[in-house]
Amino acid sequence: MITTLVHHHGVLSRAQLTRRTGLNRSTVATLIGQLVALGLVYESAPSGEARVGRPSPEVRPSQWTAALAVNPEIDAVTVGLVSLGGTVQKQVRFGTKRIPTAAEAVSIAAAVIEGMLSELDTSYRITGIGVAVPGLVHRAEGVVRHAPHLGWRNEPIAAMLSEASGYPCAAANDASLAAEAELIFGAGAGRQDLVYLNGGASGIGGGVISEGGLLGGVSGYAGELGHTFVRTSGITCHCGATGCLETEVTQSRLFKLAGLAGGDVSQLEQVLQNSSNPDVAVEVTRQLGYLAVALRNAVNIFNPEAIILDGFLGVLYALSPRTLDDLLLSQALEGPASEVTIYRAALGSHLMMIGAAELAFAPLLADPAGLGTLSLGGTHKA
């Protein structure tokens, strides 16, 4: 519990930990001492304004305990190193000339990790690898059932990468992991009920947080908001249905209007904001209209306090926030519509790395003493 609290909050005083856990001060002190001995946290002198009475030491997560994160996409495989506390220490994006197969993505990730081994072996204790995949992933099995944009079916990605790297590995849907990351470290911090949507080259994914936890469904497939029905006369989606959100709201159309081949959404935002092309406003309004249909369904069904938009969806919202706010208020039920606020995601380009790392941190947070079996360099040395 203490490890999780410090990991999620970055820094907490002993007094704050005592209040949050409900344990007495001596027990908290003992537990902190054990975690310090394990190298998971460290204590420092209190910062901030002086207070009356004996100051309470601050407890911080160790940056030397870390997880590896992998995010395969249609044009790249990104590998990151994330310390406790959600701090991204390193992020490497390996671009690909075509969509990588599962075997190619594993090979690329394993090669990048191998190139980092000298640093990992001397400076970090690695808990494992988390993989964020844009598709349907059976979280318990670590199997990608269907990643349509990648063309993957029934790929045991977790087992494949574990064998290739020597580290324990877990995998899950990228948007679900991103939703959890924003809940813990980003725009959703302190909230209990939110809907997260991410738009990128691999379509639109989503995640739903209900009462502080991810809504996973039977096999972890819940939250596929990109396949919400938004248009009767829409085109056929790769999923087999027609009129899905991600067939009507796409970043490719925005990049084309911006005269960009693709890539960084921050560049896309800057170009579109400064564009005098009237077609830009028309397309932004059109896409926001269909996004509003999907969001009204989410608001009516889940009654969230926040909607977090990421990727090019965040760009769309920034280009005309009043449009989407007004559409949602006018289309969703009055009660839930009046209680929800739309935000842009806060974690930026580090989001998927932080989300994927949470998968690898999960066993440690559940059993901190288990790290005692690890040496510098991680579990592949055990």
N, C-alpha and C positions, 0 to 999 in steps of 0.2 A: 504493500500500500504506500509506504513512504517513498520507495523507488519510483513508483508511478507518479505520485504527486510532484516530486522534484523534476522528473523527466518532462511532465506536461507543463509545469509552471516556470521552469528554468532556475528560479531561486525562491526559496521559502525559508523563513527563520524557524528556529526550533519552536518558538512560541506559536507560530502559525501552523506548524505541523501538529503540535499538540492539540490545537483547537480543531483542525480538520479531521484528525484521526479519532479523537475522543479518548485517546490513551493518556495515561498520566505522564508527567515530565520525565520521571526516571526511566520509564519504559521506552519513551521516545529517544532519550539520550543513549540508552543501550543499543537500540536498533540502529540509530545513526552510526554509532561506533562500529557496529558489525558491517554496515555498508561501506564505511570509510576503509575498513580493513580489506574488504573485497575490491576496493578500487572503483566503486560505482558512484560515489559522491565524495565531496570534500567540503570542509567547513571554512568559512572566512569571517573576518570581523564584520560587524554590521555596518551597513552603509546608510546614507540618508540623514535626516535630521536627528539630533540628539534627543533622547527621551529620558524621562525620569525613571530611576531604577536601574537595575542591572541589565545591560543590553543583551539581546538574544543573538547568538551566532547565526549566520546565514548558511544554508545548505544548498550546494549547487551540484549539478550532474557532472560526472567526469567526461571530458572530451576524448579520453583515450579508450573508452568503451564505445564501440561503433557497430554499425550494420552496413552491408552493401545493398545497393538498390539498382534494379535494372528495369528499363522501360523500352520495350521494342515498339517501333512505329513503322509506318509504311515507307519511310525514307531514312530511318536512322535507328541505331540502338544506343541508348544513353545509359551510362553506368555512373553511380554516385557512391560516395562514402559519407555516411551521416552519423554524427555522434549523438549520444544521449542528450536530450534537450532539444532534439530536432534541428541541430546545427549541421548544415551541409559543409563538409570540409573540402570536398572535391567533386567535380561533375565533369564527365567526359562524354561528348556526343560524337559517335562514330557514324558519319553519313554513309548511306548505301545508294548505289545507282539504280537499284530496283527493290521491290518489296522482298525482304528477307524471309526465307523459310524458317520454320522453328529451329531446325538444325543449324542454319546459318546464324540466326540470332544468338543461339547458345554458344556457338563457336566464337563469335565476335565478343560477347560478354566475357567469356572465359579468358580470351586473349587479353582484353583490357585489364581484367582482374589480375592476371599473371604479371602484367607489366607494373602493377602496383604492389606486388608481394613484398619487395624489399622494404617498402615503407610500412606496410601492414605488419610484417613480422617483427619490426623493431619498435613500432610506436603504438599499435592498437591491439585491442582484444576484440575480435570480430564475432558477433553472435550468430551471424548467418546472412542469407541473401533473401530479399523480398523482391518479387517480380510483379510489376503492374502491367497488365495486358489489356489492350482495347478489344474486349470481346467477352463472351460468356465463359467464365472460369469456375470450375467446381473447386471452391476454396479448400475444402477438407482434403481433397485428393491432389490438388495442384495441377489439374488437367484442364487445358483449354478445350472446351467442348466445341466452340465455334467462334472464331475471330474473322468475320467476313471480309473486312478490309485488308487483313493480312493473308487471307486464304488458308487459315489454319483450321483443322478439325481434329479433335481427339488427340491433341498433342500433350504428353505428360511433361510439360515444360519444367516443373519443379524437380522432378527426378532426373531429367536430362541435364539441367544446369548443376545440380548437386553432384552428379557423377563427374561432370567436366571440370568443376572447380574444387571439389573436395569439401565444400561448405554445405551445411544444411540449408535447404531452400524451401520457400513457400511462395505461392502465387495467388493472385486475385484480380478482379476487374479493376482497371485503372481509375475509373471515375468513382467507384465505391471507396477506394483507398484515398483518393483526393478529397472526398467528402469528409472522411474521418480526419485527414490532416488539417483541413480548414476548421473543423470542429474543435480540434485540440489546440492548434497553433495559430490559426488565421482569423478570417472574418467571422467565423462561427463560434469563437471562444466565448465561453460563458453561456451559451444557448443550449437548449434541449431539443428543439424541433426545427429542423431546417431541410430544405431541398437544395441540392447542388447540381448544377449542369455545366458540363465542359464541352466546348466545341473546338474541334481541331481537324487535322487532315484525315483522321480516321473516323470522322463522323461526330455524333453527339452522344455522350454518355452521361449518366447521372447516378446520384446516390441520395438516399433518403435517411435522415437521422430522426429517430422517434424516441422521445424521452431519454435523450442522451446516448442512444446506441444506434448502430447501423441496422437498418431494416434489410435483412439478407434474404429472407425466403427460405425454402426448403434446402436449396443447394447453393445459395449465395448469388442467385441470378437477379434478384430484385433490383429495381432502380433503372431499368432500361428505358429512360424517358425519351431517348432519341427515336423510339418507335411508337411514340404517342401519335394517334391518328389526328391529323390537322386539316386535311384537304380531301374532299370527296373526289375531285377530278385530278388528283395528284398522280405522279408517275409511279411505276412499280419500284419498290425498294428491293435491295438485295435480300431482305428477309422474306420476301414473297408477298408482302402486303402492299397496298397502294396508299399514297398520301401520308407517309410517315414524316415526322418533324424533320429528320435529318436529310430527307430528299428535297425539302422546301427551303430549309435554312442551312446554307452551306458557305464555308469560307472561300471556296474556289471562285464563286461569283464575285465576291468582294475583292479578292486579289486581282481578278481580271479587270474590274472597273478601276482599280488603283494602278493598273499597268505593271503589276509585280508578278514575278513568276511563282512566288510563294515564299514561305519561310517565316520570319519573325512577325508576330501579330502586333508588336509595338510599332514596327515600321508601317504596317498596314494602317493602324490607327492614325498615325501622324499624317500619312498621305491622304486618307479619306477626310480627315478633319479640315485639311487645307484645300480640298478639291472644289473647283467651281463647276464641275460636271453635274448637270441636273439629274442625270441617270443615277448618281450615287444616292441622292435623297430618296428617289423613287424606290430603289432596291432596298435601302435600309428600312424604309417604312413597310415595304412588302414583307421582308423577313421578320421584322418586329411583330407584324400582325399575326403571322403563324406561330411565332414564339409565344405570343400572348395566349393563343388558344391552348397550347401545351401547358403553360403555367397556370391558367385558370383551372384546368383539370387537376393539376397537382395541388393547388391551393384548396380547392373544394374537397379533395379526397383526404389530404394529409393535415390541413390546417396548420402550416408551419408559421413560425415567427419570423423566419428569414429565408430568402431565396438568394443563393450565391451563384453568380455567373462567372465563368472562367473562359479562357481562350478567346476565340473570336466572338463568342457570345458576350463577353465583357466589353469588347470593342463596340459591338452593335448597341449595347445599352449606353455606353459613353457617348456615342454619336447623337443619341436622341433619348435621354432618360425620361423626359416628360411623356413621350409617346407611349413607352411601355408601361409606365406607372398608370397613366390614364386608361389605357386599354384593359389592364388588369382590374382596376377599380370598377370599370363599367361592365366587365364580363363575368367576373367571379362573384360568388355569393357575397352579399354585403358584409356578413359577420366575419368570415375568414379573410376576406379581401382587406378589411379595415385593420387587421391585426398583423399583416405581413409587410416586411420591408425588403426591397431588393438591394443587394450589395454586389460589388465586384470582389472576386477572390483576392486575397491579400498575399499569398505566398509566392506568386510569380513563377518564374522558371524553375524554382526548386520544389514546386508542389508535388510532382510525381515521385521525386526522390524521397521526400519526407514521408509521403504516404506509403510507398513500398517498404521503406525502412521499418515502419511500424509493424509490418508482418514479421520481420526478423527479430524485432525487440520483444514481441509478445511472449515467447517462452521465458525470457529473462525477467520481464515484469511480473509474470505469474510466479516465478521461483527464483528470486535474486541469488540465493545461495548456490544455485546450479552453476553460476558463472565461475565458482571456485574450481571447477574442473578444467577451465579454459586457461591457456597460457597466451602470452603475446603471440599474435599471428593467427589466433582463432582456432576453431574447432577442427580444421583440417590437419592440425598438428597433434590432436589428441590421440 
